[in-house]
Amino acid sequence: MHLQARTANEARYYLMVTPCPKCGKGPWVFGSADQTFSPADQGQQASPAMTVKATCRACSGPQEFTFQVQHDVPLTGSDSETINPASAPSELIDLAGWLSLFYLLLERASTSPDHIVSRKAGYQAALCLGEALKFYADDEDLPPESAFFTPTSQAIYREHPDNFSRQRLRDMQGKLPSMGVMARRLNRDAWVAHKKWWQFWRH
């Protein structure tokens, strides 16, 4: 069975929050990824299929994941970080997963000594928070039960519903730089890196 991913980035995030079925831990470490152009499920338009060979960091157990990728993304710049260009929420990662990714990447942004890595992680964290907010109805502060895909995340929501208040998420979003500002910084970093490579090539 192919997992449906909006982009290869969404597939990558899925492996970051999906536990190993053998030990219940993780995360998954990428070994290799092969992309082929194959027909999608019956009745759907053909799209690239990406098969990822991964290894559990905790128990070293191997596993293959195959994703049907719906959208390509650019190779460089802020647009290369696009997760889901649609307004509809993810069907691959639930609300709890996106919030876990947000906190993980925010921690990376605040602790990395490399400013370029920090800026990229901060932008990725903001994108994950944006994906989390897609699960909320316009007039509701709490998400629907359908926003949680596993018994574990459903239990977390029932025990701590206040942690999933949309206003709480918006307050966190308000403390971040604007997406436009962060995108410009990433594009500047990509331009500087390209310029340095070109100068090296010219020598």
C-alpha positions as CSV (number, residue, x, y, z in Angstrom):
1,M,0.0,0.0,0.0
2,H,1.3,3.5,-0.9
3,L,1.0,6.2,1.7
4,Q,-0.4,9.4,0.2
5,A,2.0,12.4,0.7
6,R,1.3,15.9,-0.6
7,T,5.1,16.4,-1.1
8,A,8.3,14.6,-0.4
9,N,8.8,16.9,2.5
10,E,5.6,15.6,4.1
11,A,6.9,12.1,3.7
12,R,10.1,13.1,5.4
13,Y,8.3,14.6,8.3
14,Y,6.2,11.4,8.6
15,L,9.3,9.4,9.2
16,M,10.4,11.8,11.9
17,V,7.2,11.2,14.0
18,T,6.2,7.6,13.1
19,P,7.3,5.1,15.8
20,C,9.1,1.8,14.9
21,P,6.6,-1.1,15.0
22,K,9.3,-3.3,16.5
23,C,10.5,-1.2,19.5
24,G,7.9,1.6,19.6
25,K,10.7,4.2,19.4
26,G,12.6,5.9,16.6
27,P,13.1,8.1,14.7
28,W,13.7,6.6,11.3
29,V,17.1,7.3,9.7
30,F,17.1,7.6,5.9
31,G,19.2,5.1,4.1
32,S,18.2,5.8,0.5
33,A,15.2,7.0,-1.5
34,D,14.2,5.8,-5.0
35,Q,11.6,7.6,-7.0
36,T,9.7,6.0,-9.9
37,F,6.8,7.2,-12.0
38,S,4.1,4.7,-11.6
39,P,0.3,4.7,-11.7
40,A,-1.5,5.8,-8.6
41,D,-4.5,4.0,-7.1
42,Q,-7.3,3.1,-9.5
43,G,-9.2,6.2,-10.6
44,Q,-6.4,8.6,-9.7
45,Q,-3.9,10.4,-12.0
46,A,-0.4,8.8,-12.1
47,S,2.1,10.5,-9.8
48,P,5.7,9.8,-8.6
49,A,6.1,7.0,-6.1
50,M,9.0,7.4,-3.6
51,T,10.3,4.3,-1.8
52,V,12.4,5.1,1.2
53,K,14.7,2.6,2.9
54,A,15.0,3.6,6.6
55,T,16.5,2.2,9.8
56,C,15.2,2.7,13.3
57,R,17.7,4.7,15.3
58,A,16.8,3.0,18.5
59,C,16.8,-0.7,17.5
60,S,18.4,-0.6,14.0
61,G,15.4,-2.4,12.5
62,P,15.0,-1.8,8.8
63,Q,11.8,-0.9,7.0
64,E,10.7,0.3,3.6
65,F,8.1,3.0,3.1
66,T,6.5,3.8,-0.2
67,F,4.8,7.2,-0.7
68,Q,2.6,8.4,-3.6
69,V,3.8,12.0,-3.9
70,Q,1.2,14.4,-5.3
71,H,3.2,17.6,-5.7
72,D,6.8,18.5,-6.6
73,V,8.6,21.3,-4.9
74,P,11.5,23.5,-6.0
75,L,15.1,22.3,-5.2
76,T,16.3,25.5,-3.5
77,G,15.0,28.5,-1.6
78,S,12.1,28.8,0.8
79,D,9.6,27.2,-1.6
80,S,11.7,24.0,-1.4
81,E,10.4,23.6,2.2
82,T,6.7,23.5,1.1
83,I,4.9,20.7,2.9
84,N,1.3,20.9,1.7
85,P,0.2,23.5,-0.9
86,A,-3.5,22.6,-0.3
87,S,-5.6,24.3,2.4
88,A,-7.0,20.9,3.5
89,P,-5.2,19.3,6.4
90,S,-2.7,16.4,6.1
91,E,-4.0,12.9,5.8
92,L,-0.6,11.5,6.6
93,I,0.3,13.2,9.9
94,D,-2.2,14.2,12.5
95,L,-2.5,17.3,14.6
96,A,-0.5,15.9,17.5
97,G,2.3,14.9,15.0
98,W,2.6,18.4,13.6
99,L,2.8,19.9,17.0
100,S,5.5,17.4,18.0
101,L,7.4,18.4,14.9
102,F,6.9,22.1,15.7
103,Y,8.4,21.7,19.2
104,L,11.3,19.5,17.9
105,L,12.3,22.0,15.1
106,L,11.9,25.0,17.4
107,E,14.3,23.4,19.8
108,R,16.7,22.8,17.0
109,A,16.4,26.4,15.9
110,S,17.1,27.7,19.4
111,T,20.1,25.4,20.1
112,S,22.0,25.2,16.8
113,P,25.2,27.2,16.8
114,D,25.0,27.4,13.0
115,H,22.8,30.5,12.1
116,I,21.8,29.0,8.7
117,V,20.7,25.7,10.3
118,S,18.9,27.7,13.0
119,R,17.0,29.9,10.5
120,K,16.0,26.9,8.4
121,A,14.7,24.9,11.4
122,G,12.8,28.0,12.6
123,Y,11.1,28.3,9.2
124,Q,10.3,24.5,9.1
125,A,8.8,24.8,12.7
126,A,6.5,27.6,11.5
127,L,5.4,25.5,8.5
128,C,4.6,22.6,10.8
129,L,2.6,24.9,13.1
130,G,0.7,26.1,10.0
131,E,-0.1,22.5,9.1
132,A,-1.4,21.9,12.6
133,L,-3.8,24.9,12.3
134,K,-5.4,23.5,9.1
135,F,-7.3,21.0,11.3
136,Y,-9.5,23.6,13.0
137,A,-12.9,24.7,11.8
138,D,-13.3,28.5,11.5
139,D,-15.6,28.9,14.5
140,E,-14.1,26.3,16.8
141,D,-11.2,26.7,19.3
142,L,-10.8,22.9,19.8
143,P,-10.1,20.5,17.0
144,P,-12.4,17.6,16.0
145,E,-11.7,14.1,17.1
146,S,-10.9,13.3,13.5
147,A,-7.7,15.4,13.8
148,F,-6.1,12.6,15.7
149,F,-5.3,9.4,13.8
150,T,-4.0,7.0,16.5
151,P,-5.3,5.8,19.9
152,T,-2.2,7.4,21.4
153,S,-2.8,10.9,20.1
154,Q,-6.5,10.6,20.8
155,A,-5.7,9.8,24.4
156,I,-3.3,12.7,24.7
157,Y,-6.0,15.0,23.4
158,R,-8.6,13.7,25.8
159,E,-6.2,14.1,28.8
160,H,-4.9,17.6,27.8
161,P,-7.4,19.3,25.5
162,D,-6.1,22.8,26.5
163,N,-2.8,22.0,24.8
164,F,-4.7,21.8,21.5
165,S,-6.5,25.1,21.8
166,R,-6.4,27.0,18.5
167,Q,-5.9,30.3,20.4
168,R,-2.9,28.7,22.1
169,L,-1.4,27.7,18.8
170,R,-2.1,31.2,17.3
171,D,-0.4,32.8,20.3
172,M,2.7,30.6,19.7
173,Q,2.6,31.6,16.0
174,G,2.4,35.3,16.9
175,K,5.7,35.0,18.8
176,L,7.5,33.9,15.6
177,P,8.8,36.2,12.9
178,S,6.5,36.5,10.0
179,M,6.6,33.8,7.3
180,G,7.7,36.4,4.8
181,V,10.6,37.5,6.8
182,M,11.8,34.0,7.4
183,A,11.4,33.1,3.8
184,R,13.5,36.1,2.7
185,R,16.2,35.0,5.1
186,L,16.2,31.4,3.7
187,N,16.4,32.8,0.1
188,R,19.3,35.0,1.1
189,D,21.1,32.0,2.6
190,A,20.5,30.0,-0.6
191,W,21.8,32.9,-2.7
192,V,24.9,33.4,-0.6
193,A,25.7,29.6,-0.7
194,H,25.2,29.6,-4.5
195,K,27.4,32.7,-4.9
196,K,30.2,31.1,-2.8
197,W,30.0,27.9,-4.9
198,W,30.2,30.0,-8.1
199,Q,33.2,32.0,-6.9
200,F,35.0,28.7,-6.0
201,W,34.2,27.3,-9.4
202,R,35.6,30.4,-11.1
203,H,38.9,30.0,-9.2
